């Protein structure tokens, strides 16, 4: 039985251009891309491989645990 899970991905502009992207709820799950769309495709693939590896090792699939909010600061 399959189920759909959602994970938050954080995109950060890389100094050399493009993006680095990671999932806080999946430690070590990180990827990159020259464009936003490429980085998005790559992190989806990285998440799929990450979860597949966990399942192959008999480990449980983690749930999303990150809560992202924007904090207003006056400077």
ABEGO torsion letter per residue (X at the ends): XBBBBBBBBBBBBBAAEEBBBBBAABBGBBBBBABAAAAAAAAAAAAAAAAAAAAAAGBBBBBBABBBBBBBBBX
